[in-house]
Each structure stands twice: as structure tokens, then as C-alpha cells.
Amino acid sequence: MRRVSVEKIESGMVLAKEVRGRSGNVLLSKGVALNPFIGRRLKNWEIVFVHVEGEEESSEEVSAVRVSPEEVKAGLEKKFSGTLHDAIMKQIFAAVYQHRIQNAGAATKAST
């Protein structure tokens, strides 16, 4: 099994693990044949990478799927647009941002 950026999905790749959304619902089941269209759809759902059947990737491929803190912040600002004037929403925004940055760091450490 190898991890592939959704932007690098090619026709014929097969999911080795199911893909779940942020709420935990299954978006795609294990064994689904992928193509670039599905990759674009996954990106719209803010899925960064998937696990596909095949040999494990090199560390260079792992680094390619990392999301920068600026990209995380920009995505969240888009989701929270129109609500950041509220003090509680600012706190929620900050908490979600920190959570995503910490999880990205943990995933990076686990993959090296």
C-alpha cells in the first residue's frame, strides 16, 4: 500500500483503504478504481491523500502531500468566512487551526 496525493491520482489506481470525510462518513470504499476526476472531487472535499494498492512510496512522495500552515489557514478562512467577527467563532477557528497543524506534524513524524 502507498500514500498518494489526490492531485497525483491516475486512472487505474485502486483504493487500498476506504476514504472517510471529516464527519467520519465513508466517501469511497476500499477497492474502488480511481481516476483524475475522482481525485478532483476528493480535493474539493478537502481530502489531501489516499492509500492505493501497490508498493510503499519513497520519502520524497510523502513530503509532496504535506499541506503548509498557510494553506491550512487559507482553507479555514474560506470555511469560516462571515463568522470571524464573532469572538467565539475566532476561538473555534484558532482551535481547529492548531488541531490541523498538530495532526499534520504528527503525520509527518510518523511517515519519516
DRENLO-443192 format. One record per residue: residue number from 1; residue in three letters; x, y, z of N, C-alpha, C, O, CB in turn. Coordinates in steps of 0.02 Angstrom, whole numbers. Each point is the difference from the previous one (the first is absolute). Glycine has a CB too. Example, Ala and Ser with C-alpha at 12.3 -4.5 7.8 and 13.67 -1.06 7.14 Angstrom:
# DRENLO-443192
  pos  code    n.xx    n.yy    n.zz   ca.xx   ca.yy   ca.zz    c.xx    c.yy    c.zz    o.xx    o.yy    o.zz   cb.xx   cb.yy   cb.zz
    1   Ala     660    -284     390     -45      59       0      45      60       0      52      -1      33    -147     -58      29
    2   Ser      77     112     -98      42      59       3     -39      55      37      25      55       8      34     -87    -116
***
This chain:
# DRENLO-443192
  pos  code    n.xx    n.yy    n.zz   ca.xx   ca.yy   ca.zz    c.xx    c.yy    c.zz    o.xx    o.yy    o.zz   cb.xx   cb.yy   cb.zz
    1   Met      43     -58       0     -43      58       0      45      62       0      53       1      32    -147     -63      29
    2   Arg      72     113     -97      38      62      -1     -48      60       4     -58      -5     -18     150     -49     -49
    3   Arg     -66     108      91     -38      62       9      13      45     -59      57      11     -19     -51     -21     145
    4   Val     -60      36    -156       5      40     -60     -40      64       9     -56      -2      26      72    -101     -98
    5   Ser      12     159      52     -36      63       0     -60      -6     -47       6     -30     -53     100      96      80
    6   Val    -162     -37      -8     -59      -4     -43      13      34     -67     -32     -16     -50     -43      13     151
    7   Glu     121      50    -102      18      35     -62      40     -44     -47       5      15     -60      -6      92     123
    8   Lys      28    -163     -38      41     -45     -41     -35     -66     -14      31     -48     -22      70     101      70
    9   Ile    -166     -55     -35     -38     -61     -15      -2     -11     -75     -12      47     -39     -58     -33     143
   10   Glu      82     -76    -124      -2     -18     -71     -53     -53     -11     -18     -38      46     140      65     -59
   11   Ser    -148     -30     -47     -50     -50     -17      29     -70      12      58     -13     -18    -110      90     -68
   12   Gly      12    -120     115      21     -68      12      26     -13      70       5     -57      21      22      52    -139
   13   Met     -10      59     156      20     -11      70     -61     -27      38     -57      17     -16     145      77      11
   14   Val     -75    -136      56     -53     -31      38       9      17      74      55      -7      27     -66     -86    -112
   15   Leu     -43     115     117       4      17      72      17     -61      42     -31     -53      -7     -52     145     -12
   16   Ala     132     -84      63      19     -53      46     -35       8      67      -4     -48      39     115      38     -97
   17   Lys    -136      70      72     -37      16      62     -59      43     -18       3      39     -48     102     -47     119
   18   Glu    -159       2     -34     -57      44     -13      19      72      16      45      13      40    -126    -107     -14
   19   Val      46     140     -58      11      71      11     -60      27      40     -57     -10     -20     126      22     -88
   20   Arg     -54      20     164     -53      28      42       4      76       0      53      29      -3     -50    -132      75
   21   Gly     -62     134     -68      -4      72       5      14      24      70      11     -40      45     -94      40    -137
   22   Arg      82      65     101      14      30      66     -49     -24      53      19      -7      59      27     107    -116
   23   Ser    -108    -114      38     -50     -22      49       3     -76      12     -38     -26      41     -34     121     -76
   24   Gly     117    -129       0       8     -72      10     -39     -43     -50       6     -61       1      12      86     117
   25   Asn     -58       7    -161     -38     -39     -48      46     -26     -55      49      32     -18    -152      36      42
   26   Val      87    -127     -51      40     -30     -52     -15      34     -67     -58       1     -22      60    -112      84
   27   Leu      50     140     -93      -8      33     -64      12     -49     -57     -37      -1     -50      73     109     101
   28   Leu      16    -150     -44      16     -51     -49      22     -63      36      36       3      50      -1      85    -135
   29   Ser     -57    -145      60      17     -64      32      66     -28     -27      21      16     -55    -144     -38      70
   30   Lys     153     -20      26      60     -36     -21     -15     -38     -64     -54     -29      -7      94      18     127
   31   Gly       8      10    -167      -8     -37     -62     -27      41     -58      -4     -25     -56     -14     -72     126
   32   Val      -1     160     -58     -27      42     -54      57      19     -47      54      19      21    -145      26      56
   33   Ala      77     -51    -142      48      22     -51      -2      76      -5     -54      30      -3      41    -140     -63
   34   Leu      71     141      66       4      73       1      16      27     -69      21     -36     -46      17      32     164
   35   Asn     -50      70    -126      19      36     -60       9      74      20     -19      18      56     -44     -99    -132
   36   Pro      91     122      33      13      70      18     -64      39      19       4      44      43      93     -48    -120
   37   Phe    -154     -13      47     -62      34      19     -16     -12      74     -18      47      36     -24     -60    -154
   38   Ile      48     -49     140     -12     -16      70      51      37      44     -18      24      54     -28    -138     -85
   39   Gly     108     120       8      51      37      37     -21      73      10       9      27      55      78    -102    -102
   40   Arg    -115     106      -4     -23      70       6     -58       4      49      -5      48      39      42     -24    -157
   41   Arg     -81     -73     116     -57      -1      46      24      -6      72     -24      34      45     -49     -86    -134
   42   Leu     122       8     100      28      -9      67      32      65      24      -7      18      58      27    -140     -81
   43   Lys      16     156     -21      31      64      18     -53      50      21      10      38      48      85     -61    -128
   44   Asn    -152      25      45     -55      45      18     -27     -16      70     -23      44      35      -7     -33    -156
   45   Trp      34     -75     140     -21     -22      66      55       9      52      -7     -22      57     -71     -60    -111
   46   Glu     133     114      34      58      13      43      36     -63      23      29      -1      54     -87     104     -17
   47   Ile      56    -155     -79      40     -60      12      67      13     -34       1      19     -59    -104     -97      65
   48   Val     158      69      29      66      17     -25      34     -60     -34      34       8     -51     -25      78     141
   49   Phe     -19    -145     -62      32     -60     -28     -44     -60      10     -47       1      40     160      48     -18
   50   Val     -98    -102     -59     -34     -64       7      52     -55       1      57       9     -20    -161      34     -39
   51   His      83    -101      83      44     -59      -1     -23     -44     -58     -58     -19      -5      78      23     131
   52   Val      28     -20    -170     -16     -42     -58      41     -64       3      50      -5      35     -76     108    -104
   53   Glu       2    -152      31      36     -63      -3      66      10     -36       4      39     -47    -113    -104      48
   54   Gly     160      29      21      66       5     -31      54       4      52     -13      -3      60     -38      60    -158
   55   Glu     113     -50      74      57       4      45       1      66      37     -27      50     -23      91    -126     -52
   56   Glu     -32      74     135       5      61      41      41      52     -36      47     -15     -36     -56     -54     140
   57   Glu     -11     133     -94      34      55     -33      64      21      35      13     -18      57    -124      56     -97
   58   Ser     151       1       4      61      27      28     -16      59      45     -56      26      -2     122     -65     -98
   59   Ser     -18      62     140     -10      58      43     -12      63     -40     -31      47      25     103    -101      62
   60   Glu     -47      57    -149     -12      58     -43     -74       6     -16     -27      56      -2     142     -66     -46
   61   Glu    -149     -46      35     -71       2     -14     -40      21      61     -49      36      -7      65    -125     -79
   62   Val       4      67     145     -35      18      62       3      76       9     -50      30      18      78    -142      34
   63   Ser      30     142     -63       6      72      11     -42      39     -49     -19      57      14     134     -74      29
   64   Ala    -131     -12    -100     -40      35     -50     -72      10      22     -34      44     -27     108     -91     -61
   65   Val     -99       7     136     -70       6      20      -9      43      62     -56       8      24      36    -119     -74
   66   Arg      72     140      75      -5      43      58     -36      64     -18       8      26     -56      97     -75     104
   67   Val    -143      75      -2     -36      63     -10      32      52      45       9     -12      60    -118     -48     -91
   68   Ser     125     117       3      33      52      38     -49      33      49     -61      -2     -12     140      22     -83
   69   Pro     -54       8     149     -44      37      47     -40      55     -35     -57      13      19     139     -38      73
   70   Glu     -52      56    -142     -35      53     -36     -60     -28     -39     -52      31      -3     161      34      -6
   71   Glu     -99    -125     -20     -56     -31     -36     -56     -21      47     -59       7     -16     140     -47     -71
   72   Val     -62      15     146     -50     -18      50     -39      62      21     -61      -1       3     134     -94      38
   73   Lys     -37     149     -27     -33      61      22     -46      28     -55     -56      20      15     155       5      59
   74   Ala     -76     -25    -136     -41      26     -55     -64     -41      -8     -53      28     -11     158      13     -47
   75   Gly     -99    -106      63     -59     -43      -5     -50      12      55     -60       2     -11     131     -87     -44
   76   Leu     -45      93     116     -44      13      57     -32      69      -5     -59       8      16     130     -83      54
   77   Glu     -33     125     -92     -28      67      -8     -58      -1     -49     -49      36       8     161      15      18
   78   Lys    -106     -92     -78     -54      -7     -48     -61     -31      33     -57      24     -10     141     -36     -84
   79   Lys     -74     -41     133     -55     -33      35     -33      45      52     -61      -2      10     117    -107     -30
   80   Phe     -15     150      54     -25      42      54     -19      70     -23     -16      43      40      87    -109      39
   81   Ser     -70      77    -145     -14      68     -25     -68      23      24     -49     -38      -1     121      16    -101
   82   Gly     -75      84     122     -63      29      24     -14     -14      73     -50      26      26       9     -38    -140
   83   Thr      82     -27     148     -13     -15      70      56      22      47      -7      -1      61     -60     -95     -99
   84   Leu     123     116       9      58      16      42      -7      65      39      43      16      41      26     -77    -122
   85   His    -122      99      70     -12      60      40     -24     -19      70       4      41      46     -32      23    -151
   86   Asp       3    -125     114     -24     -24      64      59     -28      41      39     -40     -26    -153      13     -25
   87   Ala     120      48     114      57     -20      42       3     -76      10      55     -28       0     -64     139      58
   88   Ile     -48    -143     -50       0     -73      11      22     -35     -64      37     -49       3    -129      60      82
   89   Met      70      13    -142      20     -31     -64      75       9     -11      32     -43     -29    -147      64     -18
   90   Lys     143      35      69      73      10      -5      36     -53      41      51     -27     -21     -68     150       4
   91   Gln      -9    -138      77      30     -50      42      -5     -70     -32      47     -39       2     -74     109     100
   92   Ile     -31     -84    -131      -9     -65     -33      48      -5     -60      31     -52     -10    -153      48      47
   93   Phe     127      57     -75      46       3     -57      71     -16      23      34     -42     -29    -108     127     -29
   94   Ala      96     -51     111      68     -10      26      10     -72      23      53     -29     -12     -50     150      47
   95   Ala     -53    -149      -2       6     -69      25       4     -50     -58      40     -47       1    -104      79     102
   96   Val      23     -23    -154       0     -44     -58      67       6     -37      29     -50     -21    -155      60      10
   97   Tyr     150      51       3      64      12     -34      56     -36      38      40     -36     -31     -81     148     -11
   98   Gln      45    -104     107      52     -32      40      -6     -76      -5      51     -35      -7     -49     133      86
   99   His     -62    -124     -76     -11     -72      -5      26     -27     -67      34     -51      -2    -135      61      77
  100   Arg      85      23    -129      21     -23     -66      76       5      -8      30     -45     -30    -140      81     -17
  101   Ile     140      16      73      73       7      -5      34     -54      41      48     -31     -23     -59     156       7
  102   Gln     -14    -138      77      30     -52      42      -9     -69     -32      47     -40       1     -70     109     101
  103   Asn     -35     -83    -131     -11     -65     -32      45      -7     -61      24     -55     -14    -142      53      55
  104   Ala     129      55     -78      44      -3     -58      72     -15      24      35     -38     -33    -109     120     -30
  105   Gly      95     -53     118      66     -13      28       7     -71      23      52     -31     -10     -44     149      44
  106   Ala     -61    -145      -3       2     -70      23       3     -47     -59      36     -50       2    -100      81     101
  107   Ala      27     -16    -156       1     -43     -59      68       2     -34      25     -51     -24    -147      70       8
  108   Thr     154      40      15      66       7     -30      51     -41      40      41     -35     -29     -71     150     -14
  109   Lys      27    -111     110      47     -37      42      -9     -75      -9      49     -38      -2     -48     132      84
  110   Ala     -64    -116     -88     -14     -71      -7      24     -28     -66      18     -58      -5    -115      72      78
  111   Ser      99      29    -125      19     -24     -66      75       2     -12      23     -28     -50    -133      67       9
  112   Thr     149      -8      85      72       4     -11      37     -55      36      61      -3      -4     -71     125     -11
***
